[in-house]
């Protein structure tokens, strides 16, 4: 197992994503500490957020990154500093437009959403929260219009919509987001 310092160096370094994922997974498989789990969570969120800025990036649909993020959340402490709403918005757009959708990936993202999306929406402005809601609804139309969408995928997607709606509504009822 890598020390927290060695892990941080690997995650922040210029190594390719597969090397960083291997280091993160190795640390999570060993006895993960709150420090290493938090480092891995923050790295994964940052990598996913950066991937939203590149139209050529496929990282947003990488199940290994999302699975690593989900596993890191079990022992991570503190709130994530990386904005999560843009990542989830980018995921729903990419997932709904993918030629082949991965139901297992959707299940993992819904699990991550349960833990990170509420805070991500609360931290966003009301305009950003409503824009993300619009993007989710547009993506939902694509997912449900596909004949290949099976019952399990629709169930997972509906859970994601319900979670999103509940949190956008709470921001709307409060009359503001966390940011001005």
OpenMM code with the backbone's topology and positions (N, CA, C; nanometers):
from openmm import Vec3, app, unit

residues = "UNK UNK UNK UNK UNK UNK UNK UNK UNK UNK UNK UNK UNK UNK UNK UNK UNK UNK UNK UNK UNK UNK UNK UNK UNK UNK UNK UNK UNK UNK UNK UNK UNK UNK UNK UNK UNK UNK UNK UNK UNK UNK UNK UNK UNK UNK UNK UNK UNK UNK UNK UNK UNK UNK UNK UNK UNK UNK UNK UNK UNK UNK UNK UNK UNK UNK UNK UNK UNK UNK UNK UNK UNK UNK UNK UNK UNK UNK UNK UNK UNK UNK UNK UNK UNK UNK UNK UNK UNK UNK UNK UNK UNK UNK UNK UNK UNK UNK UNK UNK UNK UNK UNK UNK UNK UNK UNK UNK UNK UNK UNK UNK UNK UNK UNK UNK UNK UNK UNK UNK UNK UNK UNK UNK UNK UNK UNK UNK UNK UNK UNK UNK UNK UNK UNK UNK UNK UNK UNK UNK UNK UNK UNK UNK UNK UNK UNK UNK UNK UNK UNK UNK UNK UNK UNK UNK UNK UNK UNK UNK UNK UNK UNK UNK UNK UNK UNK UNK UNK UNK UNK UNK UNK UNK UNK UNK UNK UNK UNK UNK".split()
positions = [
    Vec3(0.0843, -0.1187, 0.0000),
    Vec3(0.0000, 0.0000, 0.0000),
    Vec3(0.0880, 0.1240, 0.0000),
    Vec3(0.0512, 0.2200, -0.0796),
    Vec3(0.1246, 0.3454, -0.0873),
    Vec3(0.0918, 0.4309, 0.0350),
    Vec3(0.1899, 0.5082, 0.0773),
    Vec3(0.1655, 0.6025, 0.1862),
    Vec3(0.0785, 0.7156, 0.1308),
    Vec3(0.0121, 0.7907, 0.2184),
    Vec3(-0.0695, 0.9021, 0.1687),
    Vec3(0.0111, 1.0004, 0.0829),
    Vec3(0.1358, 1.0255, 0.1205),
    Vec3(0.2204, 1.1165, 0.0427),
    Vec3(0.2527, 1.0609, -0.0946),
    Vec3(0.2868, 0.9328, -0.1004),
    Vec3(0.3181, 0.8686, -0.2280),
    Vec3(0.1932, 0.8627, -0.3162),
    Vec3(0.0810, 0.8305, -0.2569),
    Vec3(-0.0439, 0.8248, -0.3324),
    Vec3(-0.0774, 0.9622, -0.3894),
    Vec3(-0.0656, 1.0654, -0.3077),
    Vec3(-0.0954, 1.2010, -0.3536),
    Vec3(-0.0036, 1.2400, -0.4687),
    Vec3(0.1241, 1.2069, -0.4580),
    Vec3(0.2201, 1.2358, -0.5645),
    Vec3(0.1785, 1.1654, -0.6938),
    Vec3(0.1373, 1.0412, -0.6841),
    Vec3(0.0949, 0.9653, -0.8017),
    Vec3(-0.0312, 1.0257, -0.8628),
    Vec3(-0.1290, 1.0579, -0.7787),
    Vec3(-0.2559, 1.1100, -0.8290),
    Vec3(-0.2420, 1.2489, -0.8905),
    Vec3(-0.1547, 1.3307, -0.8344),
    Vec3(-0.1372, 1.4679, -0.8832),
    Vec3(-0.0332, 1.4767, -0.9951),
    Vec3(0.0418, 1.3693, -1.0163),
    Vec3(0.1493, 1.3697, -1.1153),
    Vec3(0.0981, 1.3603, -1.2581),
    Vec3(0.1924, 1.3441, -1.3483),
    Vec3(0.1584, 1.3435, -1.4915),
    Vec3(0.1386, 1.2022, -1.5469),
    Vec3(0.1302, 1.1034, -1.4601),
    Vec3(0.1086, 0.9666, -1.5050),
    Vec3(-0.0266, 0.9555, -1.5758),
    Vec3(-0.0384, 0.8599, -1.6667),
    Vec3(-0.1683, 0.8411, -1.7333),
    Vec3(-0.2749, 0.7911, -1.6347),
    Vec3(-0.3990, 0.8124, -1.6717),
    Vec3(-0.5133, 0.7742, -1.5871),
    Vec3(-0.5071, 0.6285, -1.5428),
    Vec3(-0.4736, 0.5311, -1.6297),
    Vec3(-0.4701, 0.3919, -1.5827),
    Vec3(-0.3698, 0.3698, -1.4679),
    Vec3(-0.2578, 0.4408, -1.4685),
    Vec3(-0.1597, 0.4289, -1.3602),
    Vec3(-0.2179, 0.4873, -1.2316),
    Vec3(-0.2837, 0.6008, -1.2443),
    Vec3(-0.3448, 0.6641, -1.1274),
    Vec3(-0.4577, 0.5763, -1.0706),
    Vec3(-0.5369, 0.5201, -1.1587),
    Vec3(-0.6442, 0.4304, -1.1147),
    Vec3(-0.5889, 0.3079, -1.0428),
    Vec3(-0.4810, 0.2519, -1.0959),
    Vec3(-0.4201, 0.1344, -1.0331),
    Vec3(-0.3716, 0.1685, -0.8925),
    Vec3(-0.3097, 0.2851, -0.8769),
    Vec3(-0.2614, 0.3273, -0.7447),
    Vec3(-0.3787, 0.3496, -0.6492),
    Vec3(-0.4839, 0.4129, -0.7002),
    Vec3(-0.6014, 0.4396, -0.6169),
    Vec3(-0.6692, 0.3091, -0.5752),
    Vec3(-0.6885, 0.2204, -0.6704),
    Vec3(-0.7542, 0.0922, -0.6403),
    Vec3(-0.6717, 0.0106, -0.5421),
    Vec3(-0.5408, 0.0104, -0.5606),
    Vec3(-0.4521, -0.0623, -0.4702),
    Vec3(-0.4652, -0.0101, -0.3276),
    Vec3(-0.4704, 0.1226, -0.3139),
    Vec3(-0.4848, 0.1819, -0.1805),
    Vec3(-0.6204, 0.1497, -0.1186),
    Vec3(-0.7234, 0.1426, -0.2015),
    Vec3(-0.8560, 0.1109, -0.1492),
    Vec3(-0.8694, -0.0370, -0.1132),
    Vec3(-0.7968, -0.1225, -0.1853),
    Vec3(-0.8024, -0.2658, -0.1564),
    Vec3(-0.7248, -0.3005, -0.0299),
    Vec3(-0.6168, -0.2261, -0.0056),
    Vec3(-0.5431, -0.2442, 0.1193),
    Vec3(-0.6331, -0.1844, 0.2279),
    Vec3(-0.5816, -0.1605, 0.3421),
    Vec3(-0.6616, -0.1014, 0.4481),
    Vec3(-0.6715, 0.0482, 0.4229),
    Vec3(-0.7836, 0.0944, 0.3663),
    Vec3(-0.7942, 0.2367, 0.3343),
    Vec3(-0.8121, 0.3203, 0.4603),
    Vec3(-0.7465, 0.4324, 0.4611),
    Vec3(-0.7629, 0.5268, 0.5717),
    Vec3(-0.8524, 0.6401, 0.5245),
    Vec3(-0.8975, 0.7194, 0.6175),
    Vec3(-0.9796, 0.8356, 0.5804),
    Vec3(-0.8997, 0.9297, 0.4918),
    Vec3(-0.7698, 0.9435, 0.5205),
    Vec3(-0.6848, 1.0331, 0.4417),
    Vec3(-0.6714, 0.9850, 0.2983),
    Vec3(-0.6395, 0.8574, 0.2791),
    Vec3(-0.6232, 0.8082, 0.1418),
    Vec3(-0.7570, 0.8066, 0.0682),
    Vec3(-0.8635, 0.7705, 0.1362),
    Vec3(-0.9953, 0.7702, 0.0718),
    Vec3(-1.0361, 0.9104, 0.0292),
    Vec3(-1.0069, 1.0089, 0.1135),
    Vec3(-1.0386, 1.1477, 0.0797),
    Vec3(-0.9546, 1.1946, -0.0389),
    Vec3(-0.8259, 1.1569, -0.0407),
    Vec3(-0.7400, 1.1931, -0.1542),
    Vec3(-0.7930, 1.1321, -0.2838),
    Vec3(-0.8332, 1.0076, -0.2776),
    Vec3(-0.8842, 0.9384, -0.3962),
    Vec3(-1.0159, 1.0006, -0.4409),
    Vec3(-1.1042, 1.0278, -0.3470),
    Vec3(-1.2318, 1.0933, -0.3805),
    Vec3(-1.2069, 1.2263, -0.4508),
    Vec3(-1.1195, 1.3086, -0.3924),
    Vec3(-1.0925, 1.4402, -0.4492),
    Vec3(-1.0268, 1.4300, -0.5863),
    Vec3(-0.9351, 1.3340, -0.6027),
    Vec3(-0.8716, 1.3150, -0.7336),
    Vec3(-0.9745, 1.2725, -0.8380),
    Vec3(-1.0588, 1.1743, -0.8042),
    Vec3(-1.1574, 1.1239, -0.8999),
    Vec3(-1.2556, 1.2344, -0.9397),
    Vec3(-1.3031, 1.3113, -0.8431),
    Vec3(-1.3947, 1.4203, -0.8742),
    Vec3(-1.3278, 1.5246, -0.9632),
    Vec3(-1.2031, 1.5562, -0.9321),
    Vec3(-1.1294, 1.6542, -1.0122),
    Vec3(-1.1077, 1.6033, -1.1550),
    Vec3(-1.0713, 1.4757, -1.1674),
    Vec3(-1.0489, 1.4175, -1.3008),
    Vec3(-1.1788, 1.4170, -1.3809),
    Vec3(-1.2894, 1.3815, -1.3175),
    Vec3(-1.4182, 1.3815, -1.3871),
    Vec3(-1.4593, 1.5233, -1.4265),
    Vec3(-1.4370, 1.6200, -1.3372),
    Vec3(-1.4714, 1.7590, -1.3687),
    Vec3(-1.3879, 1.8093, -1.4867),
    Vec3(-1.2589, 1.7793, -1.4849),
    Vec3(-1.1726, 1.8211, -1.5964),
    Vec3(-1.2185, 1.7571, -1.7269),
    Vec3(-1.2670, 1.6349, -1.7202),
    Vec3(-1.3120, 1.5667, -1.8422),
    Vec3(-1.4357, 1.6332, -1.9009),
    Vec3(-1.5122, 1.7066, -1.8200),
    Vec3(-1.6316, 1.7738, -1.8719),
    Vec3(-1.5949, 1.8895, -1.9625),
    Vec3(-1.4724, 1.9372, -1.9508),
    Vec3(-1.4281, 2.0518, -2.0304),
    Vec3(-1.3717, 2.0108, -2.1654),
    Vec3(-1.3627, 1.8815, -2.1900),
    Vec3(-1.3090, 1.8309, -2.3153),
    Vec3(-1.4156, 1.7484, -2.3863),
    Vec3(-1.4527, 1.7917, -2.5044),
    Vec3(-1.5559, 1.7183, -2.5777),
    Vec3(-1.5049, 1.5827, -2.6261),
    Vec3(-1.3727, 1.5666, -2.6324),
    Vec3(-1.3159, 1.4404, -2.6796),
    Vec3(-1.2967, 1.3388, -2.5668),
    Vec3(-1.3172, 1.3803, -2.4429),
    Vec3(-1.2903, 1.2927, -2.3294),
    Vec3(-1.4001, 1.1879, -2.3115),
    Vec3(-1.3578, 1.0659, -2.2875),
    Vec3(-1.4524, 0.9575, -2.2576),
    Vec3(-1.4457, 0.9200, -2.1094),
    Vec3(-1.3662, 0.9936, -2.0339),
    Vec3(-1.3492, 0.9621, -1.8917),
    Vec3(-1.4808, 0.9707, -1.8154),
    Vec3(-1.5698, 1.0597, -1.8561),
    Vec3(-1.6965, 1.0773, -1.7843),
    Vec3(-1.7808, 0.9496, -1.7868),
    Vec3(-1.7568, 0.8616, -1.8835),
    Vec3(-1.8301, 0.7345, -1.8910),
    Vec3(-1.7432, 0.6156, -1.8513),
    Vec3(-1.6325, 0.6414, -1.7832),
    Vec3(-1.5402, 0.5354, -1.7431),
    Vec3(-1.5893, 0.4724, -1.6128),
    Vec3(-1.6343, 0.3489, -1.6210),
    Vec3(-1.6908, 0.2834, -1.5027),
    Vec3(-1.5877, 0.2609, -1.3930),
    Vec3(-1.4625, 0.2421, -1.4297),
    Vec3(-1.3600, 0.2200, -1.3280),
    Vec3(-1.3374, 0.3455, -1.2432),
    Vec3(-1.3411, 0.4626, -1.3063),
    Vec3(-1.3250, 0.5870, -1.2304),
    Vec3(-1.4438, 0.6060, -1.1364),
    Vec3(-1.5647, 0.5840, -1.1867),
    Vec3(-1.6833, 0.6001, -1.1027),
    Vec3(-1.6864, 0.4968, -0.9891),
    Vec3(-1.6464, 0.3744, -1.0172),
    Vec3(-1.6425, 0.2708, -0.9133),
    Vec3(-1.5395, 0.3063, -0.8068),
    Vec3(-1.4247, 0.3550, -0.8493),
    Vec3(-1.3209, 0.3969, -0.7544),
    Vec3(-1.3727, 0.5118, -0.6681),
    Vec3(-1.4420, 0.6060, -0.7306),
    Vec3(-1.5014, 0.7170, -0.6560),
    Vec3(-1.6019, 0.6647, -0.5543),
    Vec3(-1.6882, 0.5745, -0.5965),
    Vec3(-1.7888, 0.5191, -0.5045),
    Vec3(-1.7231, 0.4492, -0.3858),
    Vec3(-1.6201, 0.3700, -0.4126),
    Vec3(-1.5514, 0.2994, -0.3045),
    Vec3(-1.4797, 0.3955, -0.2108),
    Vec3(-1.4256, 0.5036, -0.2640),
    Vec3(-1.3543, 0.6004, -0.1797),
    Vec3(-1.4498, 0.6742, -0.0863),
    Vec3(-1.5754, 0.6858, -0.1247),
    Vec3(-1.6724, 0.7579, -0.0419),
    Vec3(-1.7036, 0.6871, 0.0889),
    Vec3(-1.6745, 0.5581, 0.0945),
    Vec3(-1.7044, 0.4828, 0.2163),
    Vec3(-1.6235, 0.5294, 0.3363),
    Vec3(-1.5009, 0.5758, 0.3133),
    Vec3(-1.4174, 0.6175, 0.4255),
    Vec3(-1.3714, 0.7629, 0.4159),
    Vec3(-1.4069, 0.8316, 0.3084),
    Vec3(-1.3646, 0.9711, 0.2918),
    Vec3(-1.4320, 1.0587, 0.3965),
    Vec3(-1.3615, 1.1632, 0.4353),
    Vec3(-1.4156, 1.2550, 0.5352),
    Vec3(-1.4256, 1.3949, 0.4769),
    Vec3(-1.5111, 1.4744, 0.5373),
    Vec3(-1.5262, 1.6130, 0.4939),
    Vec3(-1.6027, 1.6228, 0.3623),
    Vec3(-1.6402, 1.7445, 0.3309),
    Vec3(-1.7124, 1.7690, 0.2062),
    Vec3(-1.6127, 1.7835, 0.0923),
    Vec3(-1.6521, 1.7382, -0.0231),
    Vec3(-1.5678, 1.7528, -0.1420),
    Vec3(-1.5617, 1.9001, -0.1800),
    Vec3(-1.4424, 1.9467, -0.2159),
    Vec3(-1.4252, 2.0861, -0.2556),
    Vec3(-1.4542, 2.1075, -0.4040),
    Vec3(-1.4432, 2.0008, -0.4822),
    Vec3(-1.4683, 2.0100, -0.6256),
    Vec3(-1.6186, 2.0204, -0.6500),
    Vec3(-1.6622, 2.1157, -0.7323),
    Vec3(-1.8057, 2.1236, -0.7638),
    Vec3(-1.8502, 1.9945, -0.8328),
    Vec3(-1.9573, 1.9352, -0.7841),
    Vec3(-2.0017, 1.8068, -0.8394),
    Vec3(-2.1139, 1.8208, -0.9407),
    Vec3(-2.1909, 1.9268, -0.9347),
    Vec3(-2.3051, 1.9401, -1.0250),
    Vec3(-2.2640, 1.9385, -1.1728),
    Vec3(-2.1582, 2.0090, -1.2140),
    Vec3(-2.1196, 2.0020, -1.3557),
    Vec3(-2.0818, 1.8600, -1.3996),
    Vec3(-2.0247, 1.7827, -1.3093),
    Vec3(-1.9864, 1.6447, -1.3418),
    Vec3(-2.1105, 1.5589, -1.3646),
    Vec3(-2.2074, 1.5690, -1.2765),
    Vec3(-2.3294, 1.4907, -1.2928),
    Vec3(-2.4066, 1.5347, -1.4179),
    Vec3(-2.4110, 1.6649, -1.4441),
    Vec3(-2.4777, 1.7143, -1.5648),
    Vec3(-2.4094, 1.6606, -1.6896),
    Vec3(-2.2787, 1.6631, -1.6900),
    Vec3(-2.2027, 1.6113, -1.8044),
    Vec3(-2.2258, 1.4615, -1.8213),
    Vec3(-2.2317, 1.3891, -1.7094),
    Vec3(-2.2561, 1.2454, -1.7168),
    Vec3(-2.3908, 1.2156, -1.7821),
    Vec3(-2.4977, 1.2828, -1.7380),
    Vec3(-2.6298, 1.2499, -1.7927),
    Vec3(-2.6372, 1.2808, -1.9425),
    Vec3(-2.5716, 1.3890, -1.9849),
    Vec3(-2.5692, 1.4206, -2.1283),
    Vec3(-2.4918, 1.3138, -2.2049),
    Vec3(-2.3740, 1.2762, -2.1539),
    Vec3(-2.2910, 1.1763, -2.2224),
    Vec3(-2.3580, 1.0395, -2.2218),
    Vec3(-2.4142, 1.0000, -2.1084),
    Vec3(-2.4779, 0.8688, -2.0968),
    Vec3(-2.5973, 0.8583, -2.1919),
    Vec3(-2.6793, 0.9614, -2.1955),
    Vec3(-2.7985, 0.9559, -2.2803),
    Vec3(-2.7630, 0.9555, -2.4285),
    Vec3(-2.6469, 1.0084, -2.4629),
    Vec3(-2.6052, 1.0128, -2.6019),
    Vec3(-2.5151, 0.8984, -2.6438),
    Vec3(-2.4790, 0.8117, -2.5493),
    Vec3(-2.3875, 0.7013, -2.5799),
    Vec3(-2.4555, 0.5981, -2.6686),
    Vec3(-2.3781, 0.5438, -2.7612),
    Vec3(-2.4334, 0.4399, -2.8489),
    Vec3(-2.4670, 0.3138, -2.7697),
    Vec3(-2.3781, 0.2773, -2.6783),
    Vec3(-2.4028, 0.1612, -2.5913),
    Vec3(-2.3987, 0.2097, -2.4476),
    Vec3(-2.5097, 0.1920, -2.3780),
    Vec3(-2.5152, 0.2366, -2.2388),
    Vec3(-2.4903, 0.1193, -2.1464),
    Vec3(-2.4230, 0.1496, -2.0370),
    Vec3(-2.3818, 0.0490, -1.9400),
    Vec3(-2.4674, 0.0638, -1.8139),
    Vec3(-2.5589, -0.0286, -1.7964),
    Vec3(-2.6498, -0.0246, -1.6821),
    Vec3(-2.5752, -0.0311, -1.5487),
    Vec3(-2.4678, -0.1081, -1.5438),
    Vec3(-2.3885, -0.1179, -1.4205),
    Vec3(-2.3251, 0.0171, -1.3875),
    Vec3(-2.2774, 0.0876, -1.4883),
    Vec3(-2.2214, 0.2218, -1.4678),
    Vec3(-2.3290, 0.3144, -1.4127),
    Vec3(-2.4466, 0.3109, -1.4696),
    Vec3(-2.5556, 0.3951, -1.4212),
    Vec3(-2.5858, 0.3659, -1.2746),
    Vec3(-2.5856, 0.2397, -1.2375),
    Vec3(-2.6114, 0.2006, -1.0985),
    Vec3(-2.5059, 0.2608, -1.0051),
    Vec3(-2.3794, 0.2575, -1.0473),
    Vec3(-2.2703, 0.3141, -0.9661),
    Vec3(-2.2872, 0.4651, -0.9545),
    Vec3(-2.3192, 0.5310, -1.0655),
    Vec3(-2.3359, 0.6766, -1.0630),
    Vec3(-2.4539, 0.7165, -0.9743),
    Vec3(-2.5605, 0.6398, -0.9766),
    Vec3(-2.6737, 0.6683, -0.8878),
    Vec3(-2.6275, 0.6558, -0.7421),
    Vec3(-2.5459, 0.5546, -0.7105),
    Vec3(-2.4934, 0.5397, -0.5749),
    Vec3(-2.4073, 0.6580, -0.5334),
    Vec3(-2.3230, 0.7047, -0.6234),
    Vec3(-2.2394, 0.8220, -0.5960),
    Vec3(-2.3284, 0.9453, -0.5808),
    Vec3(-2.4309, 0.9542, -0.6644),
    Vec3(-2.5227, 1.0691, -0.6606),
    Vec3(-2.5922, 1.0818, -0.5256),
    Vec3(-2.6283, 0.9678, -0.4682),
    Vec3(-2.6953, 0.9723, -0.3373),
    Vec3(-2.6102, 1.0467, -0.2350),
    Vec3(-2.4797, 1.0325, -0.2467),
    Vec3(-2.3904, 1.0922, -0.1472),
    Vec3(-2.3427, 1.2319, -0.1852),
    Vec3(-2.3255, 1.2597, -0.3139),
    Vec3(-2.2627, 1.3860, -0.3539),
    Vec3(-2.3551, 1.4875, -0.4198),
    Vec3(-2.4594, 1.4419, -0.4852),
    Vec3(-2.5449, 1.5340, -0.5595),
    Vec3(-2.6181, 1.6344, -0.4695),
    Vec3(-2.6722, 1.5947, -0.3550),
    Vec3(-2.7430, 1.6936, -0.2732),
    Vec3(-2.6566, 1.8145, -0.2382),
    Vec3(-2.5343, 1.7911, -0.1961),
    Vec3(-2.4455, 1.9012, -0.1616),
    Vec3(-2.4061, 1.9793, -0.2867),
    Vec3(-2.3880, 1.9090, -0.3983),
    Vec3(-2.3525, 1.9759, -0.5229),
    Vec3(-2.4610, 2.0720, -0.5683),
    Vec3(-2.5855, 2.0319, -0.5543),
    Vec3(-2.6964, 2.1192, -0.5928),
    Vec3(-2.7098, 2.2344, -0.4946),
    Vec3(-2.6943, 2.2071, -0.3658),
    Vec3(-2.7049, 2.3152, -0.2654),
    Vec3(-2.5957, 2.4199, -0.2839),
    Vec3(-2.4772, 2.3766, -0.3269),
    Vec3(-2.3671, 2.4712, -0.3469),
    Vec3(-2.3819, 2.5531, -0.4750),
    Vec3(-2.4630, 2.5071, -0.5667),
    Vec3(-2.4788, 2.5750, -0.6946),
    Vec3(-2.5759, 2.6926, -0.6817),
    Vec3(-2.5704, 2.7817, -0.7768),
    Vec3(-2.6690, 2.8895, -0.7810),
    Vec3(-2.8026, 2.8293, -0.8242),
    Vec3(-2.9092, 2.9011, -0.8008),
    Vec3(-3.0412, 2.8543, -0.8418),
    Vec3(-3.0444, 2.8368, -0.9934),
    Vec3(-2.9841, 2.9303, -1.0663),
    Vec3(-2.9801, 2.9190, -1.2125),
    Vec3(-2.9083, 2.7923, -1.2567),
    Vec3(-2.7947, 2.7618, -1.1938),
    Vec3(-2.7194, 2.6410, -1.2298),
    Vec3(-2.7983, 2.5153, -1.1949),
    Vec3(-2.8667, 2.5172, -1.0811),
    Vec3(-2.9475, 2.4017, -1.0413),
    Vec3(-3.0615, 2.3792, -1.1403),
    Vec3(-3.1265, 2.4871, -1.1825),
    Vec3(-3.2358, 2.4740, -1.2788),
    Vec3(-3.1846, 2.4329, -1.4161),
    Vec3(-3.0698, 2.4834, -1.4558),
    Vec3(-3.0108, 2.4431, -1.5836),
    Vec3(-2.9756, 2.2944, -1.5819),
    Vec3(-2.9226, 2.2471, -1.4695),
    Vec3(-2.8900, 2.1047, -1.4591),
    Vec3(-3.0169, 2.0195, -1.4655),
    Vec3(-3.1250, 2.0693, -1.4069),
    Vec3(-3.2535, 1.9986, -1.4105),
    Vec3(-3.3018, 1.9874, -1.5547),
    Vec3(-3.2891, 2.0968, -1.6294),
    Vec3(-3.3279, 2.0966, -1.7716),
    Vec3(-3.2456, 1.9944, -1.8495),
    Vec3(-3.1156, 1.9913, -1.8241),
    Vec3(-3.0284, 1.8955, -1.8930),
    Vec3(-3.0669, 1.7517, -1.8592),
    Vec3(-3.1011, 1.7271, -1.7336),
    Vec3(-3.1434, 1.5934, -1.6922),
    Vec3(-3.2730, 1.5530, -1.7625),
    Vec3(-3.3672, 1.6456, -1.7716),
    Vec3(-3.4938, 1.6141, -1.8382),
    Vec3(-3.4721, 1.5854, -1.9867),
    Vec3(-3.3864, 1.6632, -2.0517),
    Vec3(-3.3557, 1.6381, -2.1932),
    Vec3(-3.2901, 1.5011, -2.2103),
    Vec3(-3.1974, 1.4684, -2.1210),
    Vec3(-3.1314, 1.3377, -2.1267),
    Vec3(-3.2313, 1.2259, -2.0992),
    Vec3(-3.3257, 1.2502, -2.0095),
    Vec3(-3.4271, 1.1496, -1.9767),
    Vec3(-3.5123, 1.1165, -2.0981),
    Vec3(-3.5470, 1.2181, -2.1745),
    Vec3(-3.6256, 1.1936, -2.2959),
    Vec3(-3.5507, 1.1013, -2.3906),
    Vec3(-3.4203, 1.1203, -2.4020),
    Vec3(-3.3402, 1.0336, -2.4893),
    Vec3(-3.3350, 0.8908, -2.4358),
    Vec3(-3.3134, 0.8769, -2.3063),
    Vec3(-3.3019, 0.7435, -2.2470),
    Vec3(-3.4332, 0.6668, -2.2605),
    Vec3(-3.5448, 0.7320, -2.2320),
    Vec3(-3.6734, 0.6623, -2.2370),
    Vec3(-3.7247, 0.6434, -2.3791),
    Vec3(-3.6734, 0.7210, -2.4726),
    Vec3(-3.7139, 0.7046, -2.6132),
    Vec3(-3.6460, 0.5843, -2.6778),
    Vec3(-3.5355, 0.5425, -2.6222),
    Vec3(-3.4608, 0.4287, -2.6771),
    Vec3(-3.5357, 0.2992, -2.6502),
    Vec3(-3.5491, 0.2212, -2.7512),
    Vec3(-3.6130, 0.0905, -2.7342),
    Vec3(-3.5248, -0.0042, -2.6534),
    Vec3(-3.3946, 0.0236, -2.6536),
    Vec3(-3.3023, -0.0659, -2.5841),
    Vec3(-3.3007, -0.0435, -2.4330),
    Vec3(-3.3646, 0.0629, -2.3861),
    Vec3(-3.3669, 0.0896, -2.2420),
    Vec3(-3.4530, -0.0170, -2.1736),
    Vec3(-3.3893, -0.0957, -2.0872),
    Vec3(-3.4649, -0.2015, -2.0195),
    Vec3(-3.5250, -0.1489, -1.8888),
    Vec3(-3.6027, -0.2327, -1.8262),
    Vec3(-3.6742, -0.1928, -1.7053),
    Vec3(-3.5791, -0.1532, -1.5917),
    Vec3(-3.4699, -0.2271, -1.5765),
    Vec3(-3.3742, -0.1974, -1.4693),
    Vec3(-3.3058, -0.0625, -1.4933),
    Vec3(-3.2689, -0.0362, -1.6165),
    Vec3(-3.2057, 0.0917, -1.6489),
    Vec3(-3.3036, 0.2063, -1.6244),
    Vec3(-3.4276, 0.1866, -1.6630),
    Vec3(-3.5291, 0.2896, -1.6401),
    Vec3(-3.5507, 0.3136, -1.4908),
    Vec3(-3.5476, 0.2067, -1.4134),
    Vec3(-3.5637, 0.2187, -1.2678),
    Vec3(-3.4485, 0.3002, -1.2079),
    Vec3(-3.3253, 0.2692, -1.2478),
    Vec3(-3.2085, 0.3432, -1.1984),
    Vec3(-3.2171, 0.4897, -1.2399),
    Vec3(-3.2546, 0.5128, -1.3657),
    Vec3(-3.2639, 0.6495, -1.4160),
    Vec3(-3.3713, 0.7266, -1.3380),
    Vec3(-3.4837, 0.6633, -1.3106),
    Vec3(-3.5905, 0.7274, -1.2338),
    Vec3(-3.5437, 0.7626, -1.0926),
    Vec3(-3.4618, 0.6776, -1.0352),
    Vec3(-3.4081, 0.7095, -0.9022),
    Vec3(-3.3200, 0.8332, -0.9083),
    Vec3(-3.2380, 0.8415, -1.0130),
    Vec3(-3.1530, 0.9586, -1.0325),
    Vec3(-3.2387, 1.0844, -1.0507),
    Vec3(-3.3435, 1.0757, -1.1307),
    Vec3(-3.4332, 1.1895, -1.1525),
    Vec3(-3.4990, 1.2318, -1.0206),
    Vec3(-3.5452, 1.1341, -0.9425),
    Vec3(-3.6091, 1.1653, -0.8153),
    Vec3(-3.5150, 1.2335, -0.7178),
    Vec3(-3.3937, 1.1857, -0.7118),
    Vec3(-3.2938, 1.2461, -0.6236),
    Vec3(-3.2644, 1.3895, -0.6675),
    Vec3(-3.2478, 1.4070, -0.7955),
    Vec3(-3.2178, 1.5386, -0.8513),
    Vec3(-3.3337, 1.6346, -0.8240),
    Vec3(-3.4552, 1.5886, -0.8529),
    Vec3(-3.5742, 1.6726, -0.8360),
    Vec3(-3.5902, 1.7169, -0.6911),
    Vec3(-3.5725, 1.6255, -0.5994),
    Vec3(-3.5872, 1.6563, -0.4567),
    Vec3(-3.4909, 1.7666, -0.4149),
    Vec3(-3.3675, 1.7585, -0.4621),
    Vec3(-3.2676, 1.8567, -0.4213),
    Vec3(-3.2816, 1.9899, -0.4938),
    Vec3(-3.3207, 1.9872, -0.6204),
    Vec3(-3.3453, 2.1128, -0.6920),
    Vec3(-3.4651, 2.1835, -0.6290),
    Vec3(-3.5675, 2.1061, -0.5931),
    Vec3(-3.6845, 2.1662, -0.5291),
    Vec3(-3.6463, 2.2320, -0.3969),
    Vec3(-3.5627, 2.1669, -0.3179),
    Vec3(-3.5256, 2.2266, -0.1882),
    Vec3(-3.4489, 2.3573, -0.2080),
    Vec3(-3.3664, 2.3641, -0.3111),
    Vec3(-3.2948, 2.4895, -0.3402),
    Vec3(-3.3949, 2.5948, -0.3861),
    Vec3(-3.4900, 2.5555, -0.4721),
    Vec3(-3.5908, 2.6481, -0.5205),
    Vec3(-3.6806, 2.7001, -0.4094),
    Vec3(-3.7182, 2.6117, -0.3170),
    Vec3(-3.8025, 2.6526, -0.2058),
    Vec3(-3.7301, 2.7476, -0.1127),
    Vec3(-3.5996, 2.7292, -0.1003),
    Vec3(-3.5201, 2.8200, -0.0179),
    Vec3(-3.5024, 2.9538, -0.0900),
    Vec3(-3.5237, 2.9533, -0.2216),
    Vec3(-3.5165, 3.0770, -0.2981),
    Vec3(-3.3779, 3.1132, -0.3443),
    Vec3(-3.2828, 3.0256, -0.3178),
    Vec3(-3.1470, 3.0582, -0.3597),
    Vec3(-3.0623, 2.9337, -0.3555),
    Vec3(-2.9485, 2.9410, -0.4198),
    Vec3(-2.8457, 2.8394, -0.4075),
    Vec3(-2.7440, 2.8891, -0.3087),
    Vec3(-2.6428, 2.8120, -0.2864),
    Vec3(-2.5383, 2.8512, -0.1925),
    Vec3(-2.4536, 2.9652, -0.2443),
    Vec3(-2.4413, 2.9793, -0.3767),
    Vec3(-2.3585, 3.0837, -0.4361),
    Vec3(-2.4460, 3.1920, -0.4938),
    Vec3(-2.3926, 3.3100, -0.4984),
    Vec3(-2.4635, 3.4248, -0.5603),
    Vec3(-2.3970, 3.4572, -0.6903),
] * unit.nanometer
topology = app.Topology()
chain = topology.addChain("A")
for resn in residues:
    res = topology.addResidue(resn, chain)
    for name in ("N", "CA", "C"):
        topology.addAtom(name, app.Element.getBySymbol(name[0]), res)
